[in-house]
Amino acid sequence: MPARILVIDDHRTNLDLMLYLLQAFGHEATGITDPTLALQTARDRTFDAIVTDILMPEVDGFSLARSFKAEPKLQGKPLIAVTALAMAGDRERILSAGFDGYISKPIDPERFVSQVDSFLPEELRGKNPYR
């Protein structure tokens, strides 16, 4: 059974790449470029994990993390930051904001899906199409 993953990034190229990779490994990935719609989408549908950029206009990833973690339906679902924030202390700040993990941008296409999969139960992990 594939995982249902919500991906949020205001840059369409980044979003399309993450969606392509997740879908190539069998996941059902839904993409949103508007972070203001992300919470409502997560409320309306069921997701196994949420992957979000941090640096977005209007609503940043930190605000999203607080909203997602306060939502009873989403508690216990992995929340993964994908961001270019790489200064000393950024990782700790991201994790203390409620994120379960952190993936650096630019993403490494060869490792991205396995990085996301590491937050999922074994039965929801992607299937490598190249094996």
PyMOL commands that set and color helices and strands:
alter all, ss='L'
color gray80, all
select helices_A, chain A and resi 12-24+35-44+61-70+72-74+90-96+112-117+122-124
alter helices_A, ss='H'
color red, helices_A
select strands_A, chain A and resi 4-8+28-32+49-53+79-83+101-104
alter strands_A, ss='S'
color yellow, strands_A
deselect
rebuild
show_as cartoon
